């Protein structure tokens, strides 16, 4: 994850916004007071992160996805096993 100073970030805001969105990599913006440091990320990446957190926090939905994944994995193993028999 790249980092830049607040002063540099302010001078090159448009460039950093473009970079963060194109690279899908967050950017740390540092300040003299470490408590004022921030992380900048693209909106699409933020939305994806929030959605992932909501899924993980929703036990019913998380378990449903996990069970579906297990079913897919077992079918893949079954089909792989069937192919090996031939």
SULKA-V949615 format. One record per backbone hydrogen bond with DSSP energy under -1.0 kcal/mol. NH is the residue of the N-H (numbers start at 1). CO is the residue of the C=O. If there is no record, write none. Layout:
NH,CO ; NH,CO
This chain:
4,28 ; 6,30 ; 9,5 ; 10,6 ; 11,7 ; 12,8 ; 16,12 ; 17,13 ; 18,14 ; 19,15 ; 20,16 ; 21,17 ; 22,18 ; 23,19 ; 24,20 ; 27,40 ; 28,2 ; 29,38 ; 30,4 ; 36,33 ; 37,34 ; 38,29 ; 40,27 ; 46,42 ; 47,43 ; 48,44 ; 49,45 ; 50,46 ; 51,47 ; 52,48 ; 53,49 ; 54,50 ; 55,51 ; 56,52 ; 57,53 ; 58,54 ; 59,57 ; 62,58 ; 63,59 ; 64,60 ; 65,61 ; 66,62 ; 67,63 ; 68,64 ; 69,65 ; 70,66 ; 71,67 ; 72,68 ; 73,69 ; 74,70 ; 75,71 ; 76,72 ; 77,73 ; 78,74 ; 79,75 ; 80,76 ; 81,77 ; 82,78 ; 83,79 ; 84,80 ; 85,81
